[in-house]
Amino acid sequence: MDGNNSPTCGMAVSDSKPVIDIQAGPALGEGTATLSGFTFQDVVFRNVNPTNIKGLTDSAFHGVTFLSVRNNANPWRFDGYSTGNTFPDVSPPVK
């Protein structure tokens, strides 16, 4: 997936749209449930913004690769409610 949204084939021009945007879980308010059971497999991202993942649990990211991320940022952004997720064969590794 190439997130290029500029006329000159450059990097994404705005930080406002995360490449994966999941909004769930307690961080969004009392009684808000988490999401679980998602699988992202064999996906390559280029020229994208970092993820914004809130409330994702027990999901898998198999073979997910980030080739280039805006401002060379860490592409993996999870909140504290995103637990139990697995990351086999991802690049860069989740820290």
FILUM-251147 format. One record per residue (C-alpha): residue number from 0; x, y, z. Coordinates in nm, 2 decimals. Each point is the difference from the previous one (the first is absolute). Layout:
REM FILUM-251147
  num      c1      c2      c3
  NUM       X       Y       Z
...
//
This chain:
REM FILUM-251147
  num      c1      c2      c3
    0    0.00    0.00    0.00
    1    0.14    0.34   -0.10
    2   -0.14    0.28    0.21
    3    0.14    0.27   -0.23
    4   -0.25    0.28   -0.02
    5    0.21    0.27   -0.16
    6    0.02    0.10   -0.36
    7    0.39   -0.04    0.00
    8    0.00   -0.37    0.11
    9    0.14    0.08    0.34
   10   -0.09   -0.09    0.36
   11   -0.35    0.05    0.14
   12   -0.04    0.37    0.04
   13   -0.20    0.00    0.33
   14    0.02   -0.18    0.33
   15   -0.38    0.00    0.04
   16   -0.07   -0.34   -0.16
   17    0.17   -0.30    0.17
   18    0.06   -0.30   -0.23
   19   -0.19   -0.22    0.25
   20   -0.25    0.18    0.22
   21   -0.18   -0.20    0.26
   22   -0.20    0.19    0.26
   23   -0.14   -0.23    0.28
   24    0.04   -0.09    0.36
   25   -0.02    0.17    0.34
   26    0.22    0.29   -0.11
   27   -0.31    0.13   -0.19
   28   -0.23    0.00    0.30
   29   -0.15   -0.22    0.27
   30   -0.16   -0.31   -0.13
   31    0.17    0.01   -0.34
   32    0.10   -0.35   -0.11
   33    0.33   -0.10   -0.16
   34    0.02   -0.17   -0.34
   35    0.16   -0.33   -0.05
   36    0.07   -0.28   -0.25
   37    0.14    0.20   -0.29
   38    0.27   -0.12   -0.23
   39    0.22    0.21   -0.22
   40    0.21   -0.22   -0.23
   41    0.27    0.06   -0.26
   42   -0.06    0.37   -0.03
   43    0.27    0.25   -0.12
   44   -0.05    0.37    0.08
   45    0.20    0.28   -0.17
   46   -0.03    0.37    0.04
   47   -0.24   -0.02    0.28
   48   -0.07    0.15    0.34
   49    0.04   -0.20    0.32
   50   -0.28   -0.22    0.13
   51   -0.24    0.12    0.27
   52   -0.13   -0.30    0.18
   53   -0.22    0.02    0.31
   54   -0.17   -0.29    0.17
   55    0.11   -0.28   -0.24
   56    0.06   -0.33    0.18
   57    0.09   -0.36   -0.09
   58    0.07    0.08   -0.37
   59    0.28   -0.09   -0.23
   60    0.23    0.19   -0.23
   61    0.18   -0.26   -0.22
   62    0.25    0.12   -0.25
   63   -0.09    0.36    0.02
   64    0.28    0.23   -0.13
   65    0.04    0.38    0.01
   66    0.24    0.11   -0.27
   67   -0.04    0.37    0.07
   68   -0.19    0.20    0.26
   69   -0.05    0.38    0.02
   70    0.29    0.17    0.19
   71    0.16   -0.34    0.05
   72   -0.23   -0.06    0.29
   73   -0.05   -0.33    0.17
   74   -0.30   -0.14   -0.19
   75   -0.13   -0.20    0.30
   76   -0.22    0.22    0.23
   77   -0.22   -0.19    0.25
   78   -0.17    0.11    0.31
   79    0.02   -0.18    0.34
   80   -0.32   -0.18   -0.07
   81    0.13   -0.18   -0.31
   82    0.13   -0.32    0.15
   83    0.05   -0.36   -0.10
   84    0.09    0.08   -0.36
   85    0.27   -0.20   -0.19
   86    0.25    0.13   -0.26
   87    0.18   -0.29   -0.18
   88    0.23    0.11   -0.28
   89   -0.08    0.37    0.01
   90    0.24    0.29   -0.10
   91    0.09    0.20    0.18
   92   -0.05   -0.20    0.32
   93   -0.25    0.11    0.26
   94    0.18    0.17    0.29
//
